[in-house]
Amino acid sequence: MRRLANYFLRGLLITAPAALTFYLCWLGIRWVDGLLGVSIPGLGIAAALVGVTLIGALASNLVTRTLLATTDQALARLPFVRLLYTSIKDLLNAFVGEQRRFNRPVRARIGEGSAEVYLLGFVTSDSLGHLGLEGQVAVYVPFSYSVAGHVMILPSSRVEPLAVESADAMAFILSGGVTRSAAPRSPARPA
């Protein structure tokens, strides 16, 4: 009986992550299809991918770029919309934009002596002079199993670059330290 239970648990560890991943992907596909009113599964995702790619291609055109910049400025002026729009835009730019911010993984030292603790995060700003915090850096520390996190302001002397790819560092943090990272990269520049 014990051997059967072990087989079941081993099988559960193999099938549950794959099944849950496929199920969540399927729900995402059906949700997008429902938004676009498409009855053929996956056609909504394909249409969305084509549409976003087309908008990206049009954004490289001078006329369209001017129109997008005007729209961007208009959205950035509206009181409540500005908060949502700029926050979402900055978050997306931090991950995939031209101004990526989560590309410098670091180890941040908190406390001294026997109370010394290290947190893993990402330097998001080298200069905080605009806040009156000279010599300080901003470090984003994500929570495990969440997209939320804290922004910590630390003296740059307490921040040490990690010699790992940022995607590996993010996977390690988000998994609660369970995921093993890939091979180390060349040392990062100091914070």
C-alpha angles and dihedrals in degrees: 000000000000091000091052090050090051091050090050093050092047090050090048091053089053101041103034098065092045094044093047091047092051091045093051091047089050091050089050092050092048091047093053090044089052092050091053094040093239119152098194109086112244096012090101091055091048091049091048092050092049091046095049091046090050091051089049091052092047090049089066090061114095095229094047091044089057091049091049092048090052091049090047091053092047093052091046090057100052109097105230096019090054092061094050097038098047093043093052092042093050092047093051092045089051091060106031110002132099090265099054111184103182094065100096112068115195143176111233120203116220121186130001138261115347090357092058114132130175126216126193118225147122131274105238099172130023097190126048096169090120086066093045091254104123116184092020129114132202115238121188112212111193121209120241115260091008142080091226124094147147131271109221124195110213138164108264089239089069094055121084123186117238121225095226135097112269092236090055092048091049092049090049093050096043092048092055092250095305100110116083115225127230125250117315119259128218113294114280123240114267118270 
